[in-house]
Amino acid sequence: MNVEEYVSAVIDGFEFLIALGSLLGLLGLIAGFVLLFLGGHYSRRTAFNILIVSFILVCICGLYTGVKYFHI
C-alpha cells in the first residue's frame, strides 16, 4: 500500500463519519421533537438535550450530507 492509497482510505473514512453524523443528527432531531411533544416532564428535559446535540451534529456535518452519501 503506497501513500496515495492510504491517504485516499483515510479521506473516505472521514467522509463516512461526516455522513453518519449527518444522519444521526437528522434522526436525533426527529426523535427529539417527538419526545418534546409526546413526552412528560422528564422526557422533555431529555428531548431538549437530544435536540441540542443533534443540532450541533447537523451544523458540523451538514444537513443533507448523509442523505447524498448513502443515497437515501
Distance bins in CASP14 RR format, pairs under 12 A and 6 or more apart:
PFRMAT RR
TARGET T0000
AUTHOR 0000-0000-0000
RMODE 2
METHOD distances of the structure
MODEL  1
1 7 0 0 0 0 0 1 0 0 0 0 0
1 8 0 0 0 0 0 1 0 0 0 0 0
1 9 0 0 0 0 1 0 0 0 0 0 0
1 10 0 0 0 0 0 1 0 0 0 0 0
2 8 0 0 0 0 1 0 0 0 0 0 0
2 9 0 0 0 0 0 1 0 0 0 0 0
3 9 0 0 0 0 0 1 0 0 0 0 0
3 10 0 0 0 0 0 1 0 0 0 0 0
4 10 0 0 0 0 0 1 0 0 0 0 0
4 11 0 0 0 0 0 1 0 0 0 0 0
5 11 0 0 0 0 0 1 0 0 0 0 0
5 12 0 0 0 0 0 1 0 0 0 0 0
6 12 0 0 0 0 0 1 0 0 0 0 0
6 13 0 0 0 0 0 1 0 0 0 0 0
7 13 0 0 0 0 0 1 0 0 0 0 0
7 14 0 0 0 0 0 1 0 0 0 0 0
8 14 0 0 0 0 0 1 0 0 0 0 0
8 15 0 0 0 0 0 1 0 0 0 0 0
9 15 0 0 0 0 0 1 0 0 0 0 0
9 16 0 0 0 0 0 1 0 0 0 0 0
10 16 0 0 0 0 0 1 0 0 0 0 0
10 17 0 0 0 0 0 1 0 0 0 0 0
11 17 0 0 0 0 0 1 0 0 0 0 0
11 18 0 0 0 0 0 1 0 0 0 0 0
12 18 0 0 0 0 0 1 0 0 0 0 0
12 19 0 0 0 0 0 1 0 0 0 0 0
12 69 0 0 0 0 0 1 0 0 0 0 0
13 19 0 0 0 0 1 0 0 0 0 0 0
13 20 0 0 0 0 1 0 0 0 0 0 0
13 69 0 0 0 0 0 1 0 0 0 0 0
14 20 0 0 0 0 0 1 0 0 0 0 0
14 21 0 0 0 0 0 1 0 0 0 0 0
14 61 0 0 0 0 0 1 0 0 0 0 0
14 65 0 0 0 0 0 1 0 0 0 0 0
14 69 0 0 0 0 0 1 0 0 0 0 0
15 21 0 0 0 0 0 1 0 0 0 0 0
15 22 0 0 0 0 0 1 0 0 0 0 0
15 61 0 0 0 0 0 1 0 0 0 0 0
15 65 0 0 0 0 1 0 0 0 0 0 0
15 66 0 0 0 0 1 0 0 0 0 0 0
15 68 0 0 0 0 0 1 0 0 0 0 0
15 69 1 0 0 1 0 0 0 0 0 0 0
15 70 0 0 0 0 0 1 0 0 0 0 0
16 22 0 0 0 0 0 1 0 0 0 0 0
16 23 0 0 0 0 0 1 0 0 0 0 0
16 61 0 0 0 0 0 1 0 0 0 0 0
16 65 0 0 0 0 0 1 0 0 0 0 0
16 66 0 0 0 0 1 0 0 0 0 0 0
16 69 1 0 0 1 0 0 0 0 0 0 0
16 70 0 0 0 0 1 0 0 0 0 0 0
17 23 0 0 0 0 0 1 0 0 0 0 0
17 24 0 0 0 0 0 1 0 0 0 0 0
17 57 0 0 0 0 0 1 0 0 0 0 0
17 60 0 0 0 0 0 1 0 0 0 0 0
17 61 0 0 0 0 1 0 0 0 0 0 0
17 65 0 0 0 0 0 1 0 0 0 0 0
17 66 0 0 0 0 0 1 0 0 0 0 0
17 69 0 0 0 0 0 1 0 0 0 0 0
18 24 0 0 0 0 0 1 0 0 0 0 0
18 25 0 0 0 0 0 1 0 0 0 0 0
18 57 0 0 0 0 1 0 0 0 0 0 0
18 58 0 0 0 0 0 1 0 0 0 0 0
18 60 0 0 0 0 1 0 0 0 0 0 0
18 61 1 0 1 0 0 0 0 0 0 0 0
18 62 1 0 0 1 0 0 0 0 0 0 0
18 63 0 0 0 0 0 1 0 0 0 0 0
18 64 0 0 0 0 0 1 0 0 0 0 0
18 65 1 0 1 0 0 0 0 0 0 0 0
18 66 1 0 0 1 0 0 0 0 0 0 0
18 68 0 0 0 0 0 1 0 0 0 0 0
18 69 1 0 0 1 0 0 0 0 0 0 0
18 70 0 0 0 0 0 1 0 0 0 0 0
19 25 0 0 0 0 0 1 0 0 0 0 0
19 26 0 0 0 0 0 1 0 0 0 0 0
19 57 0 0 0 0 0 1 0 0 0 0 0
19 61 1 0 0 1 0 0 0 0 0 0 0
19 62 0 0 0 0 1 0 0 0 0 0 0
19 63 0 0 0 0 0 1 0 0 0 0 0
19 64 0 0 0 0 1 0 0 0 0 0 0
19 65 1 0 1 0 0 0 0 0 0 0 0
19 66 1 1 0 0 0 0 0 0 0 0 0
19 67 0 0 0 0 1 0 0 0 0 0 0
19 68 1 0 0 1 0 0 0 0 0 0 0
19 69 1 1 0 0 0 0 0 0 0 0 0
19 70 1 0 0 1 0 0 0 0 0 0 0
19 71 0 0 0 0 0 1 0 0 0 0 0
19 72 0 0 0 0 0 1 0 0 0 0 0
20 26 0 0 0 0 0 1 0 0 0 0 0
20 27 0 0 0 0 0 1 0 0 0 0 0
20 57 0 0 0 0 1 0 0 0 0 0 0
20 60 0 0 0 0 0 1 0 0 0 0 0
20 61 0 0 0 0 1 0 0 0 0 0 0
20 62 0 0 0 0 0 1 0 0 0 0 0
20 65 0 0 0 0 1 0 0 0 0 0 0
20 66 1 0 0 1 0 0 0 0 0 0 0
20 67 0 0 0 0 0 1 0 0 0 0 0
20 69 0 0 0 0 1 0 0 0 0 0 0
20 70 0 0 0 0 1 0 0 0 0 0 0
21 27 0 0 0 0 1 0 0 0 0 0 0
21 28 0 0 0 0 0 1 0 0 0 0 0
21 29 0 0 0 0 0 1 0 0 0 0 0
21 53 0 0 0 0 0 1 0 0 0 0 0
21 54 0 0 0 0 1 0 0 0 0 0 0
21 56 0 0 0 0 0 1 0 0 0 0 0
21 57 1 0 1 0 0 0 0 0 0 0 0
21 58 0 0 0 0 1 0 0 0 0 0 0
21 59 0 0 0 0 0 1 0 0 0 0 0
21 60 1 0 0 1 0 0 0 0 0 0 0
21 61 1 0 1 0 0 0 0 0 0 0 0
21 62 0 0 0 0 1 0 0 0 0 0 0
21 63 0 0 0 0 0 1 0 0 0 0 0
21 65 0 0 0 0 1 0 0 0 0 0 0
21 66 1 0 0 1 0 0 0 0 0 0 0
21 67 0 0 0 0 0 1 0 0 0 0 0
21 69 0 0 0 0 0 1 0 0 0 0 0
21 70 0 0 0 0 0 1 0 0 0 0 0
22 28 0 0 0 0 0 1 0 0 0 0 0
22 29 0 0 0 0 0 1 0 0 0 0 0
22 54 0 0 0 0 0 1 0 0 0 0 0
22 56 0 0 0 0 0 1 0 0 0 0 0
22 57 1 0 0 1 0 0 0 0 0 0 0
22 58 1 0 0 1 0 0 0 0 0 0 0
22 59 0 0 0 0 0 1 0 0 0 0 0
22 60 0 0 0 0 1 0 0 0 0 0 0
22 61 1 0 1 0 0 0 0 0 0 0 0
22 62 1 0 1 0 0 0 0 0 0 0 0
22 63 1 0 0 1 0 0 0 0 0 0 0
22 64 1 0 0 1 0 0 0 0 0 0 0
22 65 1 0 1 0 0 0 0 0 0 0 0
22 66 1 0 1 0 0 0 0 0 0 0 0
22 67 1 0 0 1 0 0 0 0 0 0 0
22 68 0 0 0 0 1 0 0 0 0 0 0
22 69 1 0 0 1 0 0 0 0 0 0 0
22 70 0 0 0 0 1 0 0 0 0 0 0
22 72 0 0 0 0 0 1 0 0 0 0 0
23 29 0 0 0 0 0 1 0 0 0 0 0
23 30 0 0 0 0 0 1 0 0 0 0 0
23 54 0 0 0 0 0 1 0 0 0 0 0
23 57 0 0 0 0 1 0 0 0 0 0 0
23 58 0 0 0 0 1 0 0 0 0 0 0
23 61 0 0 0 0 1 0 0 0 0 0 0
23 62 0 0 0 0 0 1 0 0 0 0 0
23 63 0 0 0 0 0 1 0 0 0 0 0
23 64 0 0 0 0 0 1 0 0 0 0 0
23 65 0 0 0 0 1 0 0 0 0 0 0
23 66 1 0 1 0 0 0 0 0 0 0 0
23 67 1 0 0 1 0 0 0 0 0 0 0
23 68 0 0 0 0 0 1 0 0 0 0 0
23 69 0 0 0 0 1 0 0 0 0 0 0
23 70 1 0 0 1 0 0 0 0 0 0 0
23 71 0 0 0 0 0 1 0 0 0 0 0
23 72 1 0 0 1 0 0 0 0 0 0 0
24 30 0 0 0 0 0 1 0 0 0 0 0
24 31 0 0 0 0 0 1 0 0 0 0 0
24 50 0 0 0 0 0 1 0 0 0 0 0
24 53 0 0 0 0 1 0 0 0 0 0 0
24 54 1 0 0 1 0 0 0 0 0 0 0
24 55 0 0 0 0 0 1 0 0 0 0 0
24 56 0 0 0 0 0 1 0 0 0 0 0
24 57 1 0 0 1 0 0 0 0 0 0 0
24 58 0 0 0 0 1 0 0 0 0 0 0
24 60 0 0 0 0 0 1 0 0 0 0 0
24 61 0 0 0 0 1 0 0 0 0 0 0
24 62 0 0 0 0 0 1 0 0 0 0 0
24 65 0 0 0 0 0 1 0 0 0 0 0
24 66 0 0 0 0 1 0 0 0 0 0 0
24 70 0 0 0 0 0 1 0 0 0 0 0
25 31 0 0 0 0 1 0 0 0 0 0 0
25 32 0 0 0 0 0 1 0 0 0 0 0
25 50 0 0 0 0 1 0 0 0 0 0 0
25 51 0 0 0 0 1 0 0 0 0 0 0
25 52 0 0 0 0 0 1 0 0 0 0 0
25 53 1 0 0 1 0 0 0 0 0 0 0
25 54 1 0 1 0 0 0 0 0 0 0 0
25 55 1 0 0 1 0 0 0 0 0 0 0
25 56 0 0 0 0 1 0 0 0 0 0 0
25 57 1 0 1 0 0 0 0 0 0 0 0
25 58 1 0 1 0 0 0 0 0 0 0 0
25 59 0 0 0 0 1 0 0 0 0 0 0
25 60 0 0 0 0 1 0 0 0 0 0 0
25 61 1 0 0 1 0 0 0 0 0 0 0
25 62 0 0 0 0 1 0 0 0 0 0 0
25 63 0 0 0 0 1 0 0 0 0 0 0
25 64 0 0 0 0 0 1 0 0 0 0 0
25 65 0 0 0 0 0 1 0 0 0 0 0
25 66 0 0 0 0 1 0 0 0 0 0 0
25 67 0 0 0 0 0 1 0 0 0 0 0
26 32 0 0 0 0 0 1 0 0 0 0 0
26 33 0 0 0 0 0 1 0 0 0 0 0
26 51 0 0 0 0 0 1 0 0 0 0 0
26 54 1 0 0 1 0 0 0 0 0 0 0
26 55 0 0 0 0 0 1 0 0 0 0 0
26 57 0 0 0 0 1 0 0 0 0 0 0
26 58 1 0 0 1 0 0 0 0 0 0 0
26 61 0 0 0 0 1 0 0 0 0 0 0
26 62 0 0 0 0 1 0 0 0 0 0 0
26 63 1 0 0 1 0 0 0 0 0 0 0
26 64 0 0 0 0 1 0 0 0 0 0 0
26 65 0 0 0 0 1 0 0 0 0 0 0
26 66 1 0 0 1 0 0 0 0 0 0 0
26 67 1 0 0 1 0 0 0 0 0 0 0
26 70 0 0 0 0 0 1 0 0 0 0 0
26 72 0 0 0 0 1 0 0 0 0 0 0
27 33 0 0 0 0 0 1 0 0 0 0 0
27 34 0 0 0 0 0 1 0 0 0 0 0
27 50 0 0 0 0 1 0 0 0 0 0 0
27 51 0 0 0 0 0 1 0 0 0 0 0
27 53 0 0 0 0 0 1 0 0 0 0 0
27 54 1 0 0 1 0 0 0 0 0 0 0
27 57 0 0 0 0 1 0 0 0 0 0 0
27 58 0 0 0 0 0 1 0 0 0 0 0
27 66 0 0 0 0 0 1 0 0 0 0 0
27 67 0 0 0 0 0 1 0 0 0 0 0
27 72 0 0 0 0 0 1 0 0 0 0 0
28 34 0 0 0 0 1 0 0 0 0 0 0
28 35 0 0 0 0 1 0 0 0 0 0 0
28 36 0 0 0 0 0 1 0 0 0 0 0
28 46 0 0 0 0 0 1 0 0 0 0 0
28 47 0 0 0 0 1 0 0 0 0 0 0
28 49 0 0 0 0 0 1 0 0 0 0 0
28 50 1 0 1 0 0 0 0 0 0 0 0
28 51 1 0 0 1 0 0 0 0 0 0 0
28 52 0 0 0 0 0 1 0 0 0 0 0
28 53 1 0 0 1 0 0 0 0 0 0 0
28 54 1 0 1 0 0 0 0 0 0 0 0
28 55 0 0 0 0 1 0 0 0 0 0 0
28 56 0 0 0 0 0 1 0 0 0 0 0
28 57 0 0 0 0 1 0 0 0 0 0 0
28 58 0 0 0 0 1 0 0 0 0 0 0
29 35 0 0 0 0 0 1 0 0 0 0 0
29 36 0 0 0 0 0 1 0 0 0 0 0
29 47 0 0 0 0 0 1 0 0 0 0 0
29 50 0 0 0 0 1 0 0 0 0 0 0
29 51 1 0 0 1 0 0 0 0 0 0 0
29 52 0 0 0 0 0 1 0 0 0 0 0
29 53 0 0 0 0 1 0 0 0 0 0 0
29 54 1 0 1 0 0 0 0 0 0 0 0
29 55 1 0 0 1 0 0 0 0 0 0 0
29 56 0 0 0 0 0 1 0 0 0 0 0
29 57 0 0 0 0 1 0 0 0 0 0 0
29 58 1 0 0 1 0 0 0 0 0 0 0
29 59 0 0 0 0 0 1 0 0 0 0 0
29 63 0 0 0 0 1 0 0 0 0 0 0
30 36 0 0 0 0 0 1 0 0 0 0 0
30 37 0 0 0 0 0 1 0 0 0 0 0
30 47 0 0 0 0 0 1 0 0 0 0 0
30 50 0 0 0 0 1 0 0 0 0 0 0
30 51 0 0 0 0 0 1 0 0 0 0 0
30 54 0 0 0 0 1 0 0 0 0 0 0
30 58 0 0 0 0 0 1 0 0 0 0 0
31 37 0 0 0 0 0 1 0 0 0 0 0
31 38 0 0 0 0 0 1 0 0 0 0 0
31 39 0 0 0 0 0 1 0 0 0 0 0
31 43 0 0 0 0 0 1 0 0 0 0 0
31 46 0 0 0 0 1 0 0 0 0 0 0
31 47 0 0 0 0 1 0 0 0 0 0 0
31 49 0 0 0 0 0 1 0 0 0 0 0
31 50 1 0 0 1 0 0 0 0 0 0 0
31 51 0 0 0 0 1 0 0 0 0 0 0
31 53 0 0 0 0 0 1 0 0 0 0 0
31 54 1 0 0 1 0 0 0 0 0 0 0
32 38 0 0 0 0 1 0 0 0 0 0 0
32 39 0 0 0 0 1 0 0 0 0 0 0
32 43 0 0 0 0 1 0 0 0 0 0 0
32 44 0 0 0 0 1 0 0 0 0 0 0
32 45 0 0 0 0 0 1 0 0 0 0 0
32 46 0 0 0 0 1 0 0 0 0 0 0
32 47 1 0 1 0 0 0 0 0 0 0 0
32 48 0 0 0 0 1 0 0 0 0 0 0
32 49 0 0 0 0 1 0 0 0 0 0 0
32 50 1 0 1 0 0 0 0 0 0 0 0
32 51 1 0 1 0 0 0 0 0 0 0 0
32 52 0 0 0 0 1 0 0 0 0 0 0
32 53 0 0 0 0 1 0 0 0 0 0 0
32 54 1 0 0 1 0 0 0 0 0 0 0
32 55 0 0 0 0 0 1 0 0 0 0 0
33 39 0 0 0 0 0 1 0 0 0 0 0
33 43 0 0 0 0 0 1 0 0 0 0 0
33 44 0 0 0 0 0 1 0 0 0 0 0
33 47 1 0 0 1 0 0 0 0 0 0 0
33 48 0 0 0 0 0 1 0 0 0 0 0
33 50 0 0 0 0 1 0 0 0 0 0 0
33 51 1 0 0 1 0 0 0 0 0 0 0
33 54 0 0 0 0 1 0 0 0 0 0 0
33 55 0 0 0 0 0 1 0 0 0 0 0
34 43 0 0 0 0 1 0 0 0 0 0 0
34 44 0 0 0 0 0 1 0 0 0 0 0
34 46 0 0 0 0 0 1 0 0 0 0 0
34 47 0 0 0 0 1 0 0 0 0 0 0
34 50 0 0 0 0 1 0 0 0 0 0 0
34 51 0 0 0 0 0 1 0 0 0 0 0
35 41 0 0 0 0 0 1 0 0 0 0 0
35 42 0 0 0 0 1 0 0 0 0 0 0
35 43 1 0 1 0 0 0 0 0 0 0 0
35 44 1 0 0 1 0 0 0 0 0 0 0
35 45 0 0 0 0 1 0 0 0 0 0 0
35 46 1 0 0 1 0 0 0 0 0 0 0
35 47 1 1 0 0 0 0 0 0 0 0 0
35 48 0 0 0 0 1 0 0 0 0 0 0
35 49 0 0 0 0 1 0 0 0 0 0 0
35 50 1 0 0 1 0 0 0 0 0 0 0
35 51 0 0 0 0 1 0 0 0 0 0 0
35 54 0 0 0 0 0 1 0 0 0 0 0
36 43 0 0 0 0 1 0 0 0 0 0 0
36 44 1 0 1 0 0 0 0 0 0 0 0
36 45 0 0 0 0 0 1 0 0 0 0 0
36 46 0 0 0 0 1 0 0 0 0 0 0
36 47 1 0 1 0 0 0 0 0 0 0 0
36 48 1 0 0 1 0 0 0 0 0 0 0
36 49 0 0 0 0 0 1 0 0 0 0 0
36 50 0 0 0 0 1 0 0 0 0 0 0
36 51 1 0 0 1 0 0 0 0 0 0 0
36 52 0 0 0 0 0 1 0 0 0 0 0
36 54 0 0 0 0 0 1 0 0 0 0 0
37 43 0 0 0 0 0 1 0 0 0 0 0
37 44 0 0 0 0 1 0 0 0 0 0 0
37 47 0 0 0 0 1 0 0 0 0 0 0
37 51 0 0 0 0 0 1 0 0 0 0 0
38 44 0 0 0 0 1 0 0 0 0 0 0
38 47 0 0 0 0 1 0 0 0 0 0 0
39 45 0 0 0 0 0 1 0 0 0 0 0
39 46 0 0 0 0 1 0 0 0 0 0 0
39 47 1 0 0 1 0 0 0 0 0 0 0
39 48 0 0 0 0 0 1 0 0 0 0 0
40 46 0 0 0 0 1 0 0 0 0 0 0
40 47 0 0 0 0 1 0 0 0 0 0 0
41 47 0 0 0 0 0 1 0 0 0 0 0
41 48 0 0 0 0 0 1 0 0 0 0 0
42 48 0 0 0 0 0 1 0 0 0 0 0
42 49 0 0 0 0 0 1 0 0 0 0 0
43 49 0 0 0 0 0 1 0 0 0 0 0
43 50 0 0 0 0 1 0 0 0 0 0 0
44 50 0 0 0 0 0 1 0 0 0 0 0
44 51 0 0 0 0 0 1 0 0 0 0 0
45 51 0 0 0 0 0 1 0 0 0 0 0
45 52 0 0 0 0 0 1 0 0 0 0 0
46 52 0 0 0 0 0 1 0 0 0 0 0
46 53 0 0 0 0 0 1 0 0 0 0 0
47 53 0 0 0 0 0 1 0 0 0 0 0
47 54 0 0 0 0 0 1 0 0 0 0 0
48 54 0 0 0 0 0 1 0 0 0 0 0
48 55 0 0 0 0 0 1 0 0 0 0 0
49 55 0 0 0 0 0 1 0 0 0 0 0
49 56 0 0 0 0 0 1 0 0 0 0 0
50 56 0 0 0 0 0 1 0 0 0 0 0
50 57 0 0 0 0 0 1 0 0 0 0 0
51 57 0 0 0 0 0 1 0 0 0 0 0
51 58 0 0 0 0 0 1 0 0 0 0 0
52 58 0 0 0 0 0 1 0 0 0 0 0
52 59 0 0 0 0 0 1 0 0 0 0 0
53 59 0 0 0 0 0 1 0 0 0 0 0
53 60 0 0 0 0 0 1 0 0 0 0 0
54 60 0 0 0 0 0 1 0 0 0 0 0
54 61 0 0 0 0 0 1 0 0 0 0 0
54 62 0 0 0 0 0 1 0 0 0 0 0
54 63 0 0 0 0 0 1 0 0 0 0 0
55 61 0 0 0 0 0 1 0 0 0 0 0
55 62 0 0 0 0 0 1 0 0 0 0 0
55 63 0 0 0 0 0 1 0 0 0 0 0
56 62 0 0 0 0 0 1 0 0 0 0 0
57 63 0 0 0 0 0 1 0 0 0 0 0
57 65 0 0 0 0 0 1 0 0 0 0 0
57 66 0 0 0 0 0 1 0 0 0 0 0
58 64 0 0 0 0 1 0 0 0 0 0 0
58 65 0 0 0 0 1 0 0 0 0 0 0
58 66 0 0 0 0 0 1 0 0 0 0 0
58 67 0 0 0 0 0 1 0 0 0 0 0
59 65 0 0 0 0 0 1 0 0 0 0 0
61 67 0 0 0 0 0 1 0 0 0 0 0
61 68 0 0 0 0 0 1 0 0 0 0 0
61 69 0 0 0 0 0 1 0 0 0 0 0
62 68 0 0 0 0 1 0 0 0 0 0 0
62 69 0 0 0 0 0 1 0 0 0 0 0
64 70 0 0 0 0 0 1 0 0 0 0 0
64 71 0 0 0 0 0 1 0 0 0 0 0
64 72 0 0 0 0 1 0 0 0 0 0 0
65 72 0 0 0 0 0 1 0 0 0 0 0
66 72 1 0 0 1 0 0 0 0 0 0 0
END
